[in-house]
Amino acid sequence: MFNRPGPRLVDALEWLFSAVHGVPEAAPHRFPCEWLPPSSSLPRDEASAAAGGSPEEEAAAEQKAIADIEEAHACAVRAGKLQYTDPATGYSVFTQLASSRRGYCCGSGCR
């Protein structure tokens, strides 16, 4: 009549618990996953990383990166461009002008 997932569903829930709570040993023994070491989600400024920068230096570098992104966006909008190159990642990013011309948000998580 219908398929009962049984142990696979339980294994997946145990793995999910272990991933959410950061307890790799709680994952099922033979569950097909690979635990990677944690890493920072934001790249550190190369100068502060090489010097082992303090939290204040890292915060200042992050604020400078945000200011650079905002300036690149503002320059592109002033020039009437629909995209610009993100100075932090090198990716091509749509401007606010592109979104307003399109008439809706594409949902890609723009800044």
Secondary structure as UniProt FT lines:
FT   HELIX           7..21
FT   HELIX           24..26
FT   TURN            29..30
FT   HELIX           46..51
FT   HELIX           55..78
FT   TURN            79..80
FT   STRAND          83..85
FT   TURN            87..89
FT   STRAND          92..94
FT   HELIX           96..102
//
